[in-house]
Every structure is written in structure tokens, then in C-alpha cells.
Amino acid sequence: MTTLFSIIESPSHPRLEALYQRLGIIQFKLPSQRKALQALKRSAPDWVVAKCFYGF
């Protein structure tokens, strides 16, 4: 199985759940980079999709 981490920090993050499902990709939604780093310690995904923003 192909796995994918979606790091969703931005409201404009693409919602591609239907595409991932059609392609047989298991998506894990993560709300922050910190949560993604914690998840990476447990398992490594095949793909990572993120739309991050940084504000001062």
C-alpha cells in the first residue's frame, strides 16, 4: 500500500481525498508540522503533501 501524509496547516490546502482513494493511497491527515514529525518517528510515508505558511 502507498501511504501519504497530508500536513494541513492552511485553509487553502488541496482536498484530494477522492483522488487518493481512486489511486489506492492511504492518506493520514496531520494538523501541523510538529504532528507530522511525531508520525514520522512511527512510520515513513511514501509521499508528503503540505501547504505551509509562515507569518511574522
ChimeraX commands (.cxc) that place a marker at each C-alpha (Angstrom):
marker #1 position 0.00,0.00,0.00 radius 0.5
marker #1 position 1.09,3.53,-0.75 radius 0.5
marker #1 position 0.83,5.96,2.16 radius 0.5
marker #1 position 0.66,9.73,2.15 radius 0.5
marker #1 position 0.89,12.34,4.91 radius 0.5
marker #1 position -1.23,15.47,4.34 radius 0.5
marker #1 position 0.03,18.29,6.54 radius 0.5
marker #1 position -2.94,20.65,6.69 radius 0.5
marker #1 position -1.90,23.99,8.19 radius 0.5
marker #1 position -3.60,26.22,5.65 radius 0.5
marker #1 position -7.29,26.53,4.75 radius 0.5
marker #1 position -6.23,26.51,1.09 radius 0.5
marker #1 position -4.65,23.04,1.36 radius 0.5
marker #1 position -5.90,20.95,-1.59 radius 0.5
marker #1 position -8.60,18.43,-0.70 radius 0.5
marker #1 position -7.73,15.43,-2.83 radius 0.5
marker #1 position -9.22,12.59,-0.79 radius 0.5
marker #1 position -11.24,11.25,-3.73 radius 0.5
marker #1 position -8.15,11.14,-5.97 radius 0.5
marker #1 position -6.10,9.39,-3.30 radius 0.5
marker #1 position -8.85,6.83,-2.81 radius 0.5
marker #1 position -9.09,6.13,-6.56 radius 0.5
marker #1 position -5.32,5.65,-6.70 radius 0.5
marker #1 position -5.34,3.32,-3.69 radius 0.5
marker #1 position -3.36,5.70,-1.50 radius 0.5
marker #1 position -3.92,5.71,2.25 radius 0.5
marker #1 position -3.99,9.31,3.50 radius 0.5
marker #1 position -3.06,10.40,7.00 radius 0.5
marker #1 position -4.20,13.96,7.81 radius 0.5
marker #1 position -1.94,15.84,10.19 radius 0.5
marker #1 position -2.78,19.32,11.55 radius 0.5
marker #1 position 0.80,20.60,11.95 radius 0.5
marker #1 position 4.44,20.01,11.08 radius 0.5
marker #1 position 5.06,19.03,14.70 radius 0.5
marker #1 position 2.45,16.26,14.48 radius 0.5
marker #1 position 3.99,15.15,11.17 radius 0.5
marker #1 position 7.41,14.85,12.80 radius 0.5
marker #1 position 5.92,12.73,15.57 radius 0.5
marker #1 position 4.21,10.49,12.99 radius 0.5
marker #1 position 7.48,10.14,11.04 radius 0.5
marker #1 position 9.07,8.58,14.12 radius 0.5
marker #1 position 6.48,5.78,13.92 radius 0.5
marker #1 position 6.40,5.22,10.15 radius 0.5
marker #1 position 7.70,6.71,6.92 radius 0.5
marker #1 position 5.15,7.62,4.23 radius 0.5
marker #1 position 5.72,7.21,0.51 radius 0.5
marker #1 position 4.54,10.78,-0.13 radius 0.5
marker #1 position 4.11,14.02,1.81 radius 0.5
marker #1 position 1.75,16.81,0.70 radius 0.5
marker #1 position 1.86,20.12,2.55 radius 0.5
marker #1 position 0.89,23.71,2.05 radius 0.5
marker #1 position 2.54,25.62,4.83 radius 0.5
marker #1 position 2.57,29.31,5.53 radius 0.5
marker #1 position 4.64,31.40,7.84 radius 0.5
marker #1 position 3.67,34.74,9.28 radius 0.5
marker #1 position 5.68,37.12,11.39 radius 0.5
marker link #1:1,2 radius 0.2
marker link #1:2,3 radius 0.2
marker link #1:3,4 radius 0.2
marker link #1:4,5 radius 0.2
marker link #1:5,6 radius 0.2
marker link #1:6,7 radius 0.2
marker link #1:7,8 radius 0.2
marker link #1:8,9 radius 0.2
marker link #1:9,10 radius 0.2
marker link #1:10,11 radius 0.2
marker link #1:11,12 radius 0.2
marker link #1:12,13 radius 0.2
marker link #1:13,14 radius 0.2
marker link #1:14,15 radius 0.2
marker link #1:15,16 radius 0.2
marker link #1:16,17 radius 0.2
marker link #1:17,18 radius 0.2
marker link #1:18,19 radius 0.2
marker link #1:19,20 radius 0.2
marker link #1:20,21 radius 0.2
marker link #1:21,22 radius 0.2
marker link #1:22,23 radius 0.2
marker link #1:23,24 radius 0.2
marker link #1:24,25 radius 0.2
marker link #1:25,26 radius 0.2
marker link #1:26,27 radius 0.2
marker link #1:27,28 radius 0.2
marker link #1:28,29 radius 0.2
marker link #1:29,30 radius 0.2
marker link #1:30,31 radius 0.2
marker link #1:31,32 radius 0.2
marker link #1:32,33 radius 0.2
marker link #1:33,34 radius 0.2
marker link #1:34,35 radius 0.2
marker link #1:35,36 radius 0.2
marker link #1:36,37 radius 0.2
marker link #1:37,38 radius 0.2
marker link #1:38,39 radius 0.2
marker link #1:39,40 radius 0.2
marker link #1:40,41 radius 0.2
marker link #1:41,42 radius 0.2
marker link #1:42,43 radius 0.2
marker link #1:43,44 radius 0.2
marker link #1:44,45 radius 0.2
marker link #1:45,46 radius 0.2
marker link #1:46,47 radius 0.2
marker link #1:47,48 radius 0.2
marker link #1:48,49 radius 0.2
marker link #1:49,50 radius 0.2
marker link #1:50,51 radius 0.2
marker link #1:51,52 radius 0.2
marker link #1:52,53 radius 0.2
marker link #1:53,54 radius 0.2
marker link #1:54,55 radius 0.2
marker link #1:55,56 radius 0.2
view
